[in-house]
Amino acid sequence: MSHDLHTAARLSVAPMMDWTDRHCRYLHRLLSRRTLLYTEMVTAPALVRGDARHLLRFDAAEHPVAVQLGGSDPAELAQAARMAADEGYDEVNLNVGCPSDRVQSGCFGAVLMERPALVADCVAEMIAAQPLEVTVKCRIGVDDQVPEDVLPDFLERMRDAGVRRVTIHARKAWLQGLSPKENRDIPPLDYDLVKAMKRAFPELHVSINGGIATLDHAADLLNDGLDGVMIGRAAYHQPADILLDADRVIWGETPPLETAEQAVELMKPYIEAHLGEGGKLAQVTRHMLGLFAGRPGARGWRRVLSENAHRSGAGLEVLDAALAQVTGAGADAAERLAS
């Protein structure tokens, strides 16, 4: 599958553990044709040694879609990258930014910022092993590192190893003393350093990540000279706000949909197929809770889904009752569901 990833990466949705699974990505793709989507991080050991190839499953409708791998063994990552290429992904991304404890213990994620030579070996072998573009997502540094010193060296090593596209989370990761959740908020953002890295490495496609919560902010950062913007939690919790108008704002194209209600209707065949395979309604609808964020009826929408989607045998009638909370037919629909 051929896609212009450097154009698609003008806006991307960040890989987020337990959130950006295939159901989430299918919804996001309905809202935007162009935005580059990422999987949750999949560890190379799970794929290569753990017989977990099912973690690579995705729907063809998700293109352009990238897989994010975690690991620190060059040969193992190369094998995992080959598997991702065989599955039909458009890009392979290496995680050098996740600060979680289990990631540190496995020597991958943000701790690798301290081992740039090893990361360079990893990406070089991943590039040599398969045809997909290999990209890196990193932090500006970890713990007591001085970002202005370590980040240019890190990017130079990535470039020399063959990487052409990087995403920089504009915060340090504190591996000692902060939880993964705190690492997403407490370390201060340094957008200026990321912009300086773009100027220092004009040959690299540089995307910025961290603290970006609106499309207007994303557009401003692109106008400031960055090549791409990656949005995480805002795209998940307010998907319509971020993605429904993204194709127009970022690429100057007509959006695929006009309303979040249309997205709900288009999710129905997908949900029916999922239920037909023995899946549960809540596995899909948990990613839809924020579709109407900030709109009248949004609380009722969330409540109906949260209280009913997990129940045995729950089907599209729950989705219809939740949607009625937004469209104004809520009381009658909720009563029917309760009976």
Sequence and secondary structure as in RCSB ss.txt:
>XXXX:A:sequence
MSHDLHTAARLSVAPMMDWTDRHCRYLHRLLSRRTLLYTEMVTAPALVRGDARHLLRFDAAEHPVAVQLGGSDPA
ELAQAARMAADEGYDEVNLNVGCPSDRVQSGCFGAVLMERPALVADCVAEMIAAQPLEVTVKCRIGVDDQVPEDV
LPDFLERMRDAGVRRVTIHARKAWLQGLSPKENRDIPPLDYDLVKAMKRAFPELHVSINGGIATLDHAADLLNDG
LDGVMIGRAAYHQPADILLDADRVIWGETPPLETAEQAVELMKPYIEAHLGEGGKLAQVTRHMLGLFAGRPGARG
WRRVLSENAHRSGAGLEVLDAALAQVTGAGADAAERLAS
>XXXX:A:secstr
    HHHHTTEEE   TTTSSHHHHHHHHHH SSSEEEEEEEEHHHHHTS  GGGG   GGG SEEEEEE   HH
HHHHHHHHHHHHT SEEEEEE    HHHHHTT SGGGGG HHHHHHHHHHHHHHSSSEEEEEEEEEETT  HHHH
HHHHHHHHHHHT  EEEEEEEEE TTT  HHHHTTSS   HHHHHHHHHH TTSEEEEESS  SHHHHHHHHHTT
 SEEEE HHHHHSHHHHHTTHHHHHH    S S HHHHHHHHHHHHHHHHHTT  HHHHHTTSTTTTTTSTTHHH
HHHHHHHHTTSTT  HHHHHHHHHHHHT HHHHHHHHH 
